[in-house]
Amino acid sequence: MEQDFTKGWENVFDPTDLYRLGGDLPELTDPVLLYHFEGFVDAGGAGRLALGHLLAELEHRVVATFDVDRLLDYRSRRPIMTFDTDRWVSIDAPELSVRLAHDVTGTPS
């Protein structure tokens, strides 16, 4: 009896729909990847501070963005929203992106 292994895969998303690439992507040799995840593992905000410093000091641009709504479980990690009297005034929307930065010598990584 032959089984149909494609049954049930109708709801599986194409993984290329999860991200968008920016234009003009450079060829990189031995790039360095730094990543920062917010939350309880960022003791003392060290990762947040380091990331903020690097982005403030180094030339950088976004080369890829991800569809956070499809990747984040909002039931366990809700974005911070501010309500003032009778309306929402701000939201700390989550973002997942890859940035290309150039170090002080101009080398991209």
N, C-alpha and C positions, 0 to 999 in steps of 0.2 A: 504494500500500500504506500503510495507516494504522498508525502506531506507538503502542504503549501506553507512555506516559511515566511511568505510576505504578508500573511493574514495578521492583522493587528498593528501593522506599521503605518497605517494611514495617518495617524496623528503625530508621527515623528517629524520634527522640524528639520529643515535643511540647515546644517551648522553654519553655512556661509551667511545665513540671515541674522546671525547673532552679532556680527561686527560689520563695520564700514571702514574701509581703508581710505586714507587721505591721498591726495594726488602727489606725484613726484616723489616716489619712495626711493631712497638712496640704497646703493649696495653697501653693506656694512661688513667689515672684517673684524672678527672677534669683538662683537659688541658686549657691553656690560649691561645686565638687566638688574635694576633696583626696583623693588616693589614694596608697597606699603598697604597694609590692611588695617582699617580702623577697628577699634574695639578694645577689649580688656587686655589683649596681648601687647598693646602699645604702652608699656610701662612709662609713666611720667610724660607721655606725649612725645617721646624721643623720636619716633618715626615721623610723626606729624611735623615736628620742628625741623628735622633734617630735610624732609621733602620740601617744606616751605622755603628753607634757605636755598636749596639747590635750584628751585624754580625761580626764585627771586634773583639769583646771581648768574645763572647760566642761560645762554640763548637756547630756546627750545620751541618745539611746535608739536601739535597733536598729529600722530600718523595713523592712529586707529582708535575707534570708539566702539563700545559694546552696548547692546540693548539691555540695559540694567533691569528693565521691567520683566524680561524673560529669564534673568539669571538670579534675581534677588527674591528671597522669600519674605515678603513684607509682613507676614504674620509674626515673625520672630525679630525683625529689625525694621521698625517703622521710621521713616524720616521725620526729623523734627520740624513741626509746623508752628507758626506763631499766630494766635488769634487775638485781635485787638477790638474789644467792645462788641462789634457786630460783623466783623469780616476777617477773613484770612489775609494776613499782610506779608507773610514770607514762608518759604519752605526751604529746607536744607536738602535739596534733591541729590540723591546719590549719583555718582559718576564713576565709570570705569573706562579708562583710556590709557593708551600707550603714547608716551611722548618721546621724541627724539631730541636729545640735548647735546650741545657741543661743549666740551670741556674748555678750560682756559687756553689751551693751545689750538682750539678750533676743531679738534678731532670729534666726529660724531660718535655717540654711543647711546 
